[in-house]
């Protein structure tokens, strides 16, 4: 059996792990690289194996860095089955279409305004290529064994990260491989705690927050303070948010604060068409989250939901103080750029960063104190107040990751640390060895192992 790391190794994004056993090829996740330009350029490179020779894709969840390369995979010849949960299928469809539209729009804008370095800017994939993925999805239920081949089976278990997110147990050649996917927090606002593995020969563990602990501070209280301070200055609060689950978590906390009379009666806007559609997925998949129906209905009534871009323009030019949740979460694209174009240069504006910001993204640059950021081919001065609420990340921290390993009844032969940055890998590796004595391996991109 061979394992090849062709994404999410030595970096956080682009998750792709290839398993080859007795002529069967399985790809766990098929994500897009994000952040630094050398990483983004990898999205244009072919895989080290022909997509037509891959038999199955097992999808842990629907975030872009785990599913966003599927249109390229299918366009280059993959004809196999893509297994995932029902919410993951729905979210992946939304995210792939949104990604394709953003790429089409950005290529069109770059060509129109002549700021691309290429003679003709092209999207990585278009809407038609994204839609070609959809017929290959196969929905699975959690905790049920799915036969992939005569001697290969998979079981999906709740990972708690976003709605539909799973870890994947893969049994083949009398070995058990356990892929964590992205692991949620044990005390998430909306999601249930992740299911912990009981037995595994090899574990593939995400390490996004491998060197960090979420602060003890109260994220809800921070949100209250930042909003009130901004409104007193007559400013607008902009919250760049991942459209899936983080946007809904922020909505829920804002609804609680407003219900308790702790934040003012101003417009609260959710401006991510995908985030709005994700609300329907929450409505239709109640067993996946903690939100009671009556609270869900009341929460939705509080928000102005912008679907059309005309509504976005209207909100942007409304001078009244307001709170806007807009995608994307790492400020890599989407409608949040339209808001920042007008508001990032105003001292009374507050931008609240939530969730992980990959290296090289605009969100990471703002957190690191950038005085200007570039988008749409122009530089914009940063005069807004940039704040971070760490307690709202959908990723488990170091303690959660260590706790996820706590119910193993055996010592795995090896724990491969993936989906992280070098400091996170090193510290988490040390902590795992110290607490459990498990041997850890930090694979590099394109590295192959015989198991």
Secondary structure as UniProt FT lines:
FT   STRAND          2..7
FT   STRAND          16..21
FT   TURN            22..23
FT   STRAND          24..28
FT   HELIX           37..41
FT   HELIX           42..44
FT   HELIX           51..53
FT   STRAND          56..58
FT   HELIX           64..67
FT   TURN            68..69
FT   HELIX           70..75
FT   TURN            76..77
FT   STRAND          81..85
FT   HELIX           86..113
FT   HELIX           127..131
FT   TURN            132..133
FT   HELIX           134..136
FT   STRAND          137..140
FT   TURN            142..143
FT   STRAND          145..149
FT   TURN            150..151
FT   STRAND          152..158
FT   TURN            163..164
FT   STRAND          166..172
FT   TURN            173..174
FT   STRAND          175..179
FT   TURN            186..187
FT   STRAND          202..206
FT   TURN            208..211
FT   HELIX           219..232
FT   TURN            233..234
FT   STRAND          237..240
FT   TURN            243..245
FT   HELIX           246..259
FT   TURN            260..261
FT   STRAND          267..271
FT   HELIX           273..284
FT   HELIX           286..288
FT   HELIX           293..302
FT   STRAND          304..305
FT   HELIX           309..316
FT   STRAND          322..326
FT   TURN            329..330
FT   HELIX           336..343
FT   TURN            344..345
FT   TURN            347..348
FT   STRAND          350..354
FT   TURN            359..360
FT   HELIX           362..367
FT   TURN            368..369
FT   STRAND          372..375
FT   TURN            376..377
FT   STRAND          378..381
FT   STRAND          385..389
FT   HELIX           390..392
FT   HELIX           398..404
FT   TURN            405..407
FT   STRAND          414..418
FT   HELIX           422..436
FT   STRAND          440..441
FT   TURN            445..446
FT   STRAND          448..450
//
